[in-house]
Amino acid sequence: MTKVTNDKVRVVIVGGGTAGWMAGAAFTRLLSGQCSVRLIESDAIGVVGVGEATLPHIRAFNERLGISEADFMARTAATFKLGIEFRDWGRIGDSYIHPFGTFGRGAGAIDFHHYWARLLHEGHNLPPLDDVSYACKLARQARFDHPDQVRGGLPSTFGYAYQFDALLFAPYLRQLAEDAGAVRTEGMVVDVERDSESGLIRAVVLDSGERVEGDLFIDCSGFRSLLLGQTLEEPFEDWSRWLPTDRAVAMPCRTETAVTPYTSAIAMPAGWRWRIPLQHRTGNGYVYASDFISDADSARALEQAVEGAPLAAPRQLRFKAGRRRRSWVGNCVAIGLASGFLEPLESTSIYLVQQAITALIELFPTREMAASDRDEFNRIIDLEYDRIRDFLILHYHATTRDDSPFWNYVRTMPIPDSLAEKMELWRRRARVVKYREGVFLDASWIAVYLGQGIVPQGWDPRADMAAAPDLLRAVGDLRAEIAADVGTRPGHRAFLERYCPMAAA
């Protein structure tokens, strides 16, 4: 529970953008009686700001802050997201969707995928796995409707997230934060003052000469990690041996194809390409490993692949996969890119920002900060990064592709023991490791395992009790039921135009 104190904690956020203003909005609206918030950012420092895709957890964050979904979507040119389509990952020509929803119907304590694994192993002719997921079927038909949690049934078996313009999201949050009492200061931090005995940060000095004191400093300075990395010299754990993509080239284009309710991740010779359809444009980018392709060749490949007229020149981004050893040190908490970075393959960047903010609110300190609170915060954030890391590595490693040096490398590279154990459990018993904490649940792992051709050799033995013809009949009935219900739902574009048309500039 949040601690109560009569003395407000002076929170100083260094850096704006999505992370900074998410933190500012959350602290001012949820902890107004316990802290004051001052955010320092410089218009001279750009933000990453490419099209953002999210995970369903952002809905809870927005609801907690009292944000109207329709207003938020209209103000950020947002579209709905039912999952992520993966093309050419297991092998060229393959396509599957990682849905924000379940697959099939289980029977009692036996999950549906055990029956599916058995039928696959026995060589039965099965429909695509997407056909027994309500979310996948909605996505494939470019339809959308809100889940029906009241009546239950198939229309309640999925969730959704958003695809929005990050350059519009941060200003939207800024308004919320400032309306709730946050104070923004324009300026660039040129010096950081620390206590000579404790090592705690006491103040930051701006290029204007102003000195800003605080009790708790939030580092949202992006890849620079100005406070945690540069000032406190917290070590960075480099994961590029497992996640070798270290650059991206981004370029928006006009939307001349379907406004799909999902993000696309299309495998490329040295990485993968994203496609994120918004209401007013489509975001595109090529995430690649610079050891396997040049910047110029990646930009040309992206320009040749986009599906509409370009709206800007290609823009290069550089990064390294990994995280700081600790995200909370002393009286400094790093949130977002200042804490770590895992490439955008599964849209986890904003989720990690949200989780850090949520954990900090629950462990919010008094001016006398307890080591136990810092340790618990770091434990939570470390688990999030480590488990997402394994899930991302799975996408690359679970492939049969050998058509380029990049795919040969990721297919044959040694992987973390934690992932090797998960994969072995799946291969042997169709078992998905379950955690109390962590973002990706069973359906996420199942989508990638089966979508990329890892068929288990065993399953829950109770799945053998049903006769194969009965199981096949049940699959066919479910497939028809999903198709019939999805066919009654409105098109995605029509739903957006009725529910949350983009606000005028």
N, C-alpha and C positions, 0 to 999 in steps of 0.2 A: 504493500500500500504506500501511497505518497505520504511523505513526512510533512508535518505541519510546523511552520515556524513563523514567528512574528516579524522577523527580519527578512525582507524579500531578497532572494538571491539575484545578484546582478549577472544576467546572462549576456555575453557578448558573442555574436555570431559573426565570424569572419568569412565573407563570401556569400553571394546571393544564389542566383540560378534556382534550379528545382530543389536541390537539397537544402539550401539556405532558407528559402521561403517556405518550404514544407515544415522545417523546424520552427521558423518564426511564427507561422500560423498556428501550429499545434501548441507551442508553449504559451502564446498569448491567449488562446481561446480555451485551453484546458488547465492552465496553471496560473491564471491571472492573479490569484491571491498570494502566490508564492514566489513569483519572480517578475523582474522587469526585463524587457528584451530590447537590445540594441543590435542592429545588423549593419555591418560595414561592407560596402561593395563599391567597386569602381566601374564606371561605364567604359573605361579604357580597356578592361579585361573582358574578353569575349567569353561566351558560354558554349558548351558543346552543342546543345540546341538542335540536334537532328530530330526527325520524327520519332516520337516515343510510343512504344507498345508496353503494356503493363500486364500484371497478373490480377486475378479477381480480388485479392486482398485490398487493393486500393479502394474498393467500394466501402469497406468498413472504415477505412481512414477518413474518407470524405464524409460519410454519415456521422461519424463521431464529431467532426468539426461543424456539423450542421449545414453541409453543402448540398444544395439542390442538384440532383443528377442532371436534369434537363438544362438548367442554367449553366452548370459547369461544362457540359458537352457543347452547348451552343457557343459559349465564350472561347472554347479551345478548339473549335472545328473538329470535334471528336466523332469517331465512329465506334461501333461495338466490336468486341473481339471475343470470339467463341473458342479460340485455340490458335495453334500454330501449324501451318502446313509445311511439311518437309519434303522436298523433291530431290531425288538423285543421291540420297545419303547412303543407304545400304548398298545400292548399286544404281547405275544410270537407268532411268526409266521408272524407278519406284516413286510412289507418292503416298504419304499418309498424313493424318492430322493428329497432333497431340491435343486432345480436347480438354476443355474445362468442364468435365462431366464424366459419367461412368460409361462402362461398356456392358451391354447385355443386362441380364437379370440373373442374380444368383439364386440358389435354392437352399434355404436355411443357412447353415454355417459355411456352405461351400460357395466360394466366389465363382462368378461366371467364367473367368479366364482359365480355370482348371478344366472345365468341360471343353472349352475351345482348344486348349493345348492337347487334350486327349484326341479330339476329332482331327486336328491337324496331324498329329503323330500317326493316326490310323489311315491317313491319306484321303479323307473325305473331301469332296468338292464343296468348299465353303465360300460364302460371299466375302467381299472385302470387309475387314474389321470395322471400317468406318460406317458400314451399313447397320451395325448394331449399337451405334452410339447416337443418341438424339442430338447432341451438340455437333458431332461431325456431319450428320445429315443436314442440319440447319445450315452449317457453314458451306457445305458443298453446293447447296442450292441458293446460296446468297440470300437467305431469309433470316429474319430475327423476330423474336418476341420475348418479353420478360418471362422468366421461369414462373410456373404456377405452383407456388409453395402451399397454397391453401388447399387445393383439391388433390395435390400429390400426383402420383402416376408418372408417366414418361416425361411430361413437360416440366417436371420438378427435378429431373436428374442431371441438370447442367447448371453451370454458373457462367459468368462472363466478366470481361474486363473492358478496357478502353484503349483506343489508339487516338492520340491527340498531338497537337502541335506544341512541343516543349517551349517554344519561344512565346507562346500565348499562356501557357500554364503558370510559369513563374510570376508574370504580372498579375494574374488572377489571384494567386495566393498572396502576393504582396498586398493587394488591396484588402484582403481578409485580415491579414496580420496587422496592417496599419490601422484599420478600423477598430481592432481590438486592443490597440495600445503600443504596438511595436514602433520603434523609432529607427528610421533608416538614416545612415550617414554616408554620404558620397566621399570616397577617398580610397587611397591605397596604403596598405600597411607597409611601412618601411623599417620598423624595428619592433622587437618584442622584448619587454622587460620581465625579468624573472627574479624571484626572491633568492638572495645569495645563499640562504641556509636550506630552505625547503625545496628549491628548484621550481616552485609553482609559478605560473604565469601571473603577473600582477597587472600588466597593462600592455596595450599595443599602441604604437606611435604611428600616426598617419603622415602622409606626405605634406599635409597642411601644417604640421607641427603639433596638432592636437594629440593629447594623450588620453586614451580611453581605458579606464580601470574596470575591472570585473572580478567576479567570484568564480564563475564557470565560463570557460571559453569553448565555443563550438567551432571546430575547424571544418568549414565547408568550402575550402579554397581549391577544390578539385585536385587534379593530378599533382599540383605543386605541393600539396600537403604542408602548407606553410608553417603551421603550428606543430602538428604531431611529427611530421617527417623532418622538416628542416630545422625547427627550433629544438624540439625535444629529442630528435634523432632516434625515433623509434624504428627498429629494423623492419625491412620489407621482406616478406617471404615470397620468393619468385617461383611462380608455377608455370613458367613458359615452356618447360620441358614437356608438360602434359597438354598445355593449351598454347600452341605456338603462334597462333594468330596475334599479331602485335600492331596492326595498322588497319585503318578503314578509310575508304573514300566515299563521300556522301554527295548525293545530288538529287534535289527534288524535281519532279516533272508534273506536267498537267495530267489530270486523271482522264484517260481516254479509254480505259477498260473498266471492268466491273469494280464497284466499291465493295470489296469482299469483307464479310465480318470475321476476318482472321488475318493474321500476319503470315507472310510467306518467307521461308528460309530455303533458298535454292542453292544447292552445292555447286561450287565452282572449282576449277583446277587447283587453286591455291587457298581455298577457304570456302566462303559462302556469301550469297547475296540476299539482302533483305528487301522486302516490298511491304510497305505500310500504307494502306489507303486511308486518307483523311477526307473530310468533306470538300476541301478546296484544292487539294493536291495529293500526290502520292510521294511518300518518302522512299528513297532508294539508297542502297549502300552496298559496298563490297568489303567484307571483313576478310583480311588476308594475312598470310605469313610472309614477311619481307624476305625471308631466306629463300623463298620459292618463286617470287614474282617481283618485278620492279614496280615502283610507284606509277610510272608512266603507263606500263602495260595494264595495271589494275584499273586505272582511270579509263583507258580505252575500252577495256572489257565491260565496264559499267555503262559507258556511253552507248555501246552497241546493244546492251541488254535491256535498257529501260523501255517502257511501253508507251511513253508519251513524250511530247516536246519538252526539253529541259527548261527549267525555270531559273537555273543558276549554274555557274561553272562548278565542276567537281571540287570538293574541299577535302583535304587530307587530315586525318586524325592519327595520333600515335598513342599507344598505351602498352602496358605490360600486365599480364594476368598475375594476380597474387593479392596478398593483404598484409597490412601492418601486423606485427606480432601481437600487439595489443591496440585496441581502438580507444580505450580510456586510460590515460596516463596522468597522474596528478590531478589537476583541475581542468584538463583539456580532453574533450571528446571529439573524435573525428567521425564525421557522418558523410556518406557518399564516397566519391572518388578519393577524397583525402584519406579514407580508411582502407580502401582496396578497390580492385576492379576485376570483375568477371565479365568476359565479353558478352555482347547483347543477344546471344543465341536464344536464350529462353526468357528474355525480357525481365531480368531480375534486378536491374540497377535501382529502379524506383522502389521495388519491394525491399531491398536491403536498406535503403534510406528510411523507409517506413518502419522497418523492424527496429532499427537503431533508435529512432525517435520514440517508438512505443516502449522499448525497454528502458530508455532514459527517463521517460515520464513515470514509469512504475518504480524506478529506483532513484527518483530525483533527490538530490542531496540538499542538506543544509549547508551553511558556510563551512561547517566542519565535516569534511567528506570522509566517509568510512571506506577503508580498504575492501571490506566485504562487499559493498555495493559495486565498486569498480571490478572486483573479481567476477561477480555474477554477471555483470554487463558484458565483460569480455568473453566469458564462457558462452553466453547466448550468441553473441555475434560470431565468434569463432565457429560454432557449430553450423550456423547458417551458411557461412562462406564454405566450410569444408564439404558440406553435403551438397550444396549447389555445384561446387567444383566437380565432384564425382559424377553428377548427373550430366554436366556438360561434356566431360571427357567421354562418357558412354557414347554420345552421338558420333564422335569422331572415330572411336576405337571399334565400334560395332559396325564394321563395313567390310565388304568384299572387294572394294574398289582398289585397283592397282594400275590405274591409267595415268597417274602423274606422280612425281616424287613426293608431293605433299601427302597424298592419300596413302602412299606406301609407308611414309613415316608414321602417321597417326595409327594406321592399322597394325603396325608391328611394334610400336613403342611400349616400353614397360609402363604399367599403370599403377596407381596407388593400391596398396594392399586392401584398403577399405572398399574400393570399387571391385577389385578382383573377387573378394568374398561375396559381394552382392551378386555379381554375375554368375558365380558358381552355384549359389543357392537357386537362382532362377533356372539355370540349365538343368540342374539335378531334380528340382521339385516344383518348379513354377512358383517359387516363393518370392514375394517382394518384402524386403526388410522394412519393418514398420518402426517409426519413431514417434515419440511424444512431441518432439520439436522438429521443425523443418518444413519446407514449403511444398515439396513435391510428394504427393500421395500415390497410392497404388496405380491408378489409371495412367498417371504420367509415365511411370517406369514401364508399364505394360505396353503403352503406345510405342515407345522407342524400341523396346526389346522385340516385339513382334513386327513393328513397322520396318525394322532393319534386319529382319531375318533370323533372330535368335529364337529358335523354337525349342522349348524345354523337352528333355527326354523323359521327365516324370511329372507327376501332378498329385494332387490330393487323392488318395486311393478311393475315397468315397465317391469320386466322380465316375468310377467304374460301375457303380450300382445301377445306373440308368442304361437302357438299351440305346444303341446308336441311332436307330430310326426315330425314336422318341426325341432324342436331343436335336437331331436335324430338323424334325418337324417344328420343335420349339424355336429354333433359330429362324426358320422361315416365317413363322407366325410373328415373331418379334420384329423381324426386318420389315414385314408388310405393315405392321401396326405403326412403327416409327415413320415409315414413308407416308402413310395416309395422314397422320397427324401433322407432320412437318409441312405437307402440301397445303394445309389450311392457313399457314402463317404468312404474314406479309413479307414482301421483299425488303431487304435491308435498306436500300436507298429510300423506298417509300416510307418506311418506319421512321428514318431519320428526318425526312422532310415534314412529317407530321409531329414528331415528338420534340426534336431539338435542332431545328434549322440553324445553321451557322449565323451568329450575330453579325450585324453590319459593322464594318471597321470604323 
